Amino acid sequence: MDEAALACGMTVTIDTLNGDEVLAAIDDLAALRMTVFARWPYLYDGDVGYEADYLREFVEAPSAVLVAARDDGRIVGAATGSPMAAQKAQFRAPFAARGLDVESLFYFGESVLLPEYRGQGIGHAFFDHREAQARRCGAQAATFAVVIRPLDHPDRPADYRPLGPFWQKRGYEPVEGFVTEFAWKDHRDEGDTPKPMQYWLRRL
């Protein structure tokens, strides 16, 4: 297991989980995803069973990585990544439609962290670990997709700070026209509705 203590005055460690370690942490990881994604901008009204199944499927992909942040053994954040070729068709679609080689891409899934642990360098550590795995896999670029919400959405917090500047510091930029859709249930909805997802990308 790869472990690195963060020099931030906290007891947080960053661990790369594999195999049985992931399975043992599935319930905690699923609950964390639901907690973080319930907030803006995802507003996700989730289901623990679905979350657990999603995580199992994601990390079972060849060369997948799951990075966990722990505070005194408690999982307070997590990030995933795996080759784009292993992702669902709707995530590959914008690249495949343009004849781009998805085999050369590494896809970053969620990066979730409890609010009280933000601003301590953990987000950068998540990117460092996933980018390292992408390079080990021979990927030429890393990419992820983020939900697009209207600026006048009624649930948008007045003090919301977009993460675009953070991603740009990491070398990522939105790719014009590279938008896919993924459906989930918002808190105010009766069922799943499709949401546009904008791709960001960085050459490795």
Phi, psi and omega in degrees: 000132178273125184223135178220123178283138178276134179273069184227019179073013180241169180265024184279135172239154178248121183240138169267117184264144179223153170047242183297332178296320178293313181300322180292335183258005187305311184298317179294320179293320179296316179296322179296315178303314181297321180295312184286316183285349174291340182273169174298141008262006185272324175054036190281123175262088194266180181226127185299319180299315178298317181299316180297317179296318179300314182295319178299315181297318184296310187282347176280350177295142178304134176070014177291154177227141173231120182251129182241139171259127182238139173243107182053041177091344180272131178285119182245354179195158180201153177214145182234160174198151175197165179304140179302327181300339181269358185275167178296157186303322183292335177280330178279339192305311183300329180279313180298323181297336180258010177073020180275146185281105180291341178294341182267002184250147174240128186259129174265123177279230183285156167223102188238138183209132179300142187306322184290352180254005181279158180078017182245009179093001182291321178300319177296320179298321177301315179294318180303312182295318182288322177295323177298318178295320178300317180293320178299330180276358179081016180292145178265343180206153174246144184214156175209163182238140181232147183292143175258121178241144177295147182297334182262020179300134184297339181263002180290120180293144181296331183259017183294134177245109180301152182270001180309312180300324177295313181297321180294325175297332177278356178097010181264148177221148175293142180261115184302128177085352180268086182230134174238183178230145173217141186255138169205173183264118171285160180302324185272357184261162178270341180203184180294141173225143181290141178237136175288140182233121182268132178275139168245150186212148174222134172285137181265000000 
